[in-house]
Amino acid sequence: MAIHLSDMIITEVFGNYVLNTSLKINRFVQSGILTPDPDLGPHLLEAGTKITVPFINDLDGDPDNWTDTDNISVNQLTSGKQLGLKFYQSKAFGYSSLSQMISGTPIQKTIGNRFASFWTCADEKIPLAVLDGVMGVTKVKNSKFYDATSKTPTDAAFIAKGFIAAIGLMAICKMIHLEQLPLTLLPVQ
């Protein structure tokens, strides 16, 4: 039995296909929650399980009163670092010539067609697991939990007002523009 090139999986092409498809169908990437980072991305292939991410802290302090007799004082910047953890995951699917011959199904093609969807499902579990871990910390859970029933016990429906309050509680108001919210979340006048 001869092996033809059409029966082979060419790794480089297959890898690019899965990556491109995964990014197109991953809901976290499409929504903008996850974005490729051109600075951190190249470091993912380096040795080690962690990436040190340096940063410059935000500017702070109050403005000084300016006078024409005093020099303007120059404040210094401060910096810090964060630790990024790499996720190492792998998955392999295979088949034998006998199983393909007996089943009569194109197993190789099936694996290729479904592999991107497999990784999309796996990738979507990671941010949710990270959020579960963060919200599992009692201090965070108690300070970032919005309970509509405690605010308005008689009307505990989660409507636009509650959504905006929850966003404010999570301290991400500046990141969401209200005109981008679905119409179903906007209050009825």
Secondary structure, DSSP 8 states (H G I E B T S, - for coil): ----GGGS--HHHHHHHHHHHHHHH-HHHHHTSS---TTTGGGGGSSSSEEEEEEE----S------SSS--------EEEEEEE-----------HHHHHHH-S-HHHHHHHHHHHHHHHHHHHHHHHHHHHHHTSHHHHHHS---HHHH-TT-----HHHHHHHHHHHT-GGG--GGGS-GGGS---
